[in-house]
Amino acid sequence: MTVAQMFVSHSSTDAAFTRMLVTALTAAGADVWYDERNLGHGILLDEITKQIGERTIFIVVLSKAAFASSWVRDECSWAYNLYRRRPTRVILPVVATQIDPGDFNTLLFMEGFVRIE
């Protein structure tokens, strides 16, 4: 049995929701990585790029805070670039708080993402 390898991108504002999501995924048998300790910038960048590259499932926790986060935007870009090279990768958005359809314009600018209204 293959264990699902997941990376969870989120805004620190959504930490409580993200912890619950990660706990549920882990309980279901997934191997999940996310920045739960707010690693320092130098360490974090190296670790994030490594983890996104090694994991085939990229989950982005969406909220108004996530749309405003440059980290979340960068992580989505890196994950999408990997997806373009290896289309077997999965990008899965999960909504943490109420968002407006127009919020997608600030983050989901990448070709290939579908905006549903």
MARVORO-393274 format. One record per residue (C-alpha): residue number from 0; residue in three letters; x, y, z. Coordinates in steps of 0.05 Angstrom, whole numbers, m for minus. Each point is the difference from the previous one (the first is absolute). Example, Ala and Ser with C-alpha at 12.3 -4.5 7.8 and 13.67 -1.06 7.14 Angstrom:
{num:0 | residuo:Ala | px:246 | py:m90 | pz:156} $
{num:1 | residuo:Ser | px:27 | py:69 | pz:m13} $
//
This chain:
{num:0 | residuo:Met | px:0 | py:0 | pz:0} $
{num:1 | residuo:Thr | px:28 | py:68 | pz:m20} $
{num:2 | residuo:Val | px:m4 | py:56 | pz:51} $
{num:3 | residuo:Ala | px:m25 | py:66 | pz:m27} $
{num:4 | residuo:Gln | px:55 | py:53 | pz:5} $
{num:5 | residuo:Met | px:m32 | py:68 | pz:11} $
{num:6 | residuo:Phe | px:23 | py:72 | pz:7} $
{num:7 | residuo:Val | px:m49 | py:50 | pz:32} $
{num:8 | residuo:Ser | px:8 | py:73 | pz:m17} $
{num:9 | residuo:His | px:m36 | py:48 | pz:47} $
{num:10 | residuo:Ser | px:0 | py:69 | pz:31} $
{num:11 | residuo:Ser | px:21 | py:1 | pz:73} $
{num:12 | residuo:Thr | px:m68 | py:33 | pz:13} $
{num:13 | residuo:Asp | px:m31 | py:m67 | pz:m18} $
{num:14 | residuo:Ala | px:44 | py:m41 | pz:47} $
{num:15 | residuo:Ala | px:m57 | py:m29 | pz:41} $
{num:16 | residuo:Phe | px:m38 | py:m24 | pz:m62} $
{num:17 | residuo:Thr | px:64 | py:m26 | pz:m31} $
{num:18 | residuo:Arg | px:18 | py:m40 | pz:63} $
{num:19 | residuo:Met | px:m69 | py:m33 | pz:m1} $
{num:20 | residuo:Leu | px:8 | py:m16 | pz:m75} $
{num:21 | residuo:Val | px:70 | py:m28 | pz:10} $
{num:22 | residuo:Thr | px:m23 | py:m41 | pz:60} $
{num:23 | residuo:Ala | px:m57 | py:m31 | pz:m41} $
{num:24 | residuo:Leu | px:45 | py:m14 | pz:m60} $
{num:25 | residuo:Thr | px:53 | py:m32 | pz:45} $
{num:26 | residuo:Ala | px:m52 | py:m42 | pz:36} $
{num:27 | residuo:Ala | px:m22 | py:m25 | pz:m69} $
{num:28 | residuo:Gly | px:72 | py:m23 | pz:m13} $
{num:29 | residuo:Ala | px:28 | py:58 | pz:m40} $
{num:30 | residuo:Asp | px:71 | py:26 | pz:8} $
{num:31 | residuo:Val | px:m11 | py:75 | pz:7} $
{num:32 | residuo:Trp | px:50 | py:57 | pz:4} $
{num:33 | residuo:Tyr | px:m18 | py:72 | pz:16} $
{num:34 | residuo:Asp | px:36 | py:57 | pz:35} $
{num:35 | residuo:Glu | px:m28 | py:m6 | pz:70} $
{num:36 | residuo:Arg | px:58 | py:33 | pz:36} $
{num:37 | residuo:Asn | px:8 | py:63 | pz:m43} $
{num:38 | residuo:Leu | px:72 | py:m17 | pz:m19} $
{num:39 | residuo:Gly | px:47 | py:58 | pz:m14} $
{num:40 | residuo:His | px:2 | py:28 | pz:m71} $
{num:41 | residuo:Gly | px:67 | py:m30 | pz:m20} $
{num:42 | residuo:Ile | px:m17 | py:m69 | pz:26} $
{num:43 | residuo:Leu | px:m72 | py:3 | pz:m22} $
{num:44 | residuo:Leu | px:13 | py:15 | pz:m74} $
{num:45 | residuo:Asp | px:48 | py:m60 | pz:m7} $
{num:46 | residuo:Glu | px:m46 | py:m46 | pz:38} $
{num:47 | residuo:Ile | px:m63 | py:21 | pz:m37} $
{num:48 | residuo:Thr | px:30 | py:m9 | pz:m69} $
{num:49 | residuo:Lys | px:27 | py:m68 | pz:20} $
{num:50 | residuo:Gln | px:m67 | py:m23 | pz:29} $
{num:51 | residuo:Ile | px:m42 | py:25 | pz:m58} $
{num:52 | residuo:Gly | px:47 | py:m36 | pz:m48} $
{num:53 | residuo:Glu | px:m2 | py:m65 | pz:38} $
{num:54 | residuo:Arg | px:m76 | py:m3 | pz:11} $
{num:55 | residuo:Thr | px:m49 | py:m15 | pz:m56} $
{num:56 | residuo:Ile | px:m62 | py:31 | pz:32} $
{num:57 | residuo:Phe | px:m1 | py:75 | pz:13} $
{num:58 | residuo:Ile | px:m58 | py:25 | pz:42} $
{num:59 | residuo:Val | px:m12 | py:75 | pz:6} $
{num:60 | residuo:Val | px:m44 | py:24 | pz:57} $
{num:61 | residuo:Leu | px:m40 | py:59 | pz:m29} $
{num:62 | residuo:Ser | px:m23 | py:60 | pz:40} $
{num:63 | residuo:Lys | px:4 | py:75 | pz:m6} $
{num:64 | residuo:Ala | px:66 | py:m4 | pz:39} $
{num:65 | residuo:Ala | px:27 | py:m52 | pz:m49} $
{num:66 | residuo:Phe | px:m18 | py:43 | pz:m60} $
{num:67 | residuo:Ala | px:39 | py:57 | pz:33} $
{num:68 | residuo:Ser | px:61 | py:m43 | pz:17} $
{num:69 | residuo:Ser | px:61 | py:5 | pz:m44} $
{num:70 | residuo:Trp | px:25 | py:m66 | pz:28} $
{num:71 | residuo:Val | px:m64 | py:m36 | pz:m20} $
{num:72 | residuo:Arg | px:4 | py:32 | pz:m69} $
{num:73 | residuo:Asp | px:73 | py:m22 | pz:m8} $
{num:74 | residuo:Glu | px:m15 | py:m70 | pz:23} $
{num:75 | residuo:Cys | px:m58 | py:m6 | pz:m49} $
{num:76 | residuo:Ser | px:46 | py:24 | pz:m56} $
{num:77 | residuo:Trp | px:54 | py:m50 | pz:17} $
{num:78 | residuo:Ala | px:m51 | py:m57 | pz:5} $
{num:79 | residuo:Tyr | px:m32 | py:20 | pz:m66} $
{num:80 | residuo:Asn | px:67 | py:3 | pz:m35} $
{num:81 | residuo:Leu | px:14 | py:m71 | pz:24} $
{num:82 | residuo:Tyr | px:m69 | py:m22 | pz:m23} $
{num:83 | residuo:Arg | px:13 | py:27 | pz:m70} $
{num:84 | residuo:Arg | px:62 | py:m44 | pz:m4} $
{num:85 | residuo:Arg | px:m34 | py:m61 | pz:32} $
{num:86 | residuo:Pro | px:m76 | py:3 | pz:m11} $
{num:87 | residuo:Thr | px:m10 | py:m61 | pz:46} $
{num:88 | residuo:Arg | px:10 | py:47 | pz:59} $
{num:89 | residuo:Val | px:m64 | py:25 | pz:35} $
{num:90 | residuo:Ile | px:m18 | py:71 | pz:21} $
{num:91 | residuo:Leu | px:m58 | py:0 | pz:47} $
{num:92 | residuo:Pro | px:m32 | py:65 | pz:28} $
{num:93 | residuo:Val | px:m36 | py:m5 | pz:67} $
{num:94 | residuo:Val | px:m42 | py:59 | pz:24} $
{num:95 | residuo:Ala | px:11 | py:19 | pz:73} $
{num:96 | residuo:Thr | px:m44 | py:61 | pz:5} $
{num:97 | residuo:Gln | px:m52 | py:35 | pz:m41} $
{num:98 | residuo:Ile | px:29 | py:31 | pz:m63} $
{num:99 | residuo:Asp | px:m28 | py:39 | pz:m58} $
{num:100 | residuo:Pro | px:8 | py:m24 | pz:m72} $
{num:101 | residuo:Gly | px:38 | py:64 | pz:m15} $
{num:102 | residuo:Asp | px:53 | py:m20 | pz:51} $
{num:103 | residuo:Phe | px:26 | py:m52 | pz:m49} $
{num:104 | residuo:Asn | px:24 | py:55 | pz:m46} $
{num:105 | residuo:Thr | px:55 | py:18 | pz:49} $
{num:106 | residuo:Leu | px:30 | py:m70 | pz:7} $
{num:107 | residuo:Leu | px:m24 | py:m48 | pz:m53} $
{num:108 | residuo:Phe | px:29 | py:36 | pz:m59} $
{num:109 | residuo:Met | px:36 | py:m62 | pz:m24} $
{num:110 | residuo:Glu | px:m19 | py:m31 | pz:m66} $
{num:111 | residuo:Gly | px:m36 | py:m65 | pz:11} $
{num:112 | residuo:Phe | px:m39 | py:18 | pz:62} $
{num:113 | residuo:Val | px:m74 | py:4 | pz:m10} $
{num:114 | residuo:Arg | px:m42 | py:53 | pz:33} $
{num:115 | residuo:Ile | px:m70 | py:m23 | pz:17} $
{num:116 | residuo:Glu | px:m55 | py:50 | pz:16} $
//
